[in-house]
Amino acid sequence: MVRGGSVYILTNKAKTTLYVGVTSNLISRLQEHKAKIYPRSFTARYNLSQLIYMEHFHSIEEAIAREKYIKGKSREWKEKLIYEVNPNWDDLSKEVLNW
């Protein structure tokens, strides 16, 4: 069974910190971030719960490769990537979670 995957970027309200992640279930993973299921995690410690970027892939391997590529880039590069699809850095969580 081949499973798809998603790459996503989270930030905090002040938009000072970025987190790049990968998952095979974006809805579930986003709910975990928002609920701070893992209180010692980077995203919980820095209050990163606003979804500002996402990409979807047919396989998790493709998503993992893309995540590694994005993580290797500078903050400036990541900001340009975000601005291309989400110029106002709106929280896309509502769209994903149907809130």
Secondary structure, 3 states (H helix, E strand, C coil): CCCCEEEEEEECCCCCCEEEEEECCHHHHHHHHHHCCCCCCHHHHCCCCEEEEEEEECCHHHHHHHHHHHHCCCHHHHHHHHHHHCCCCCCCHHHHHCC
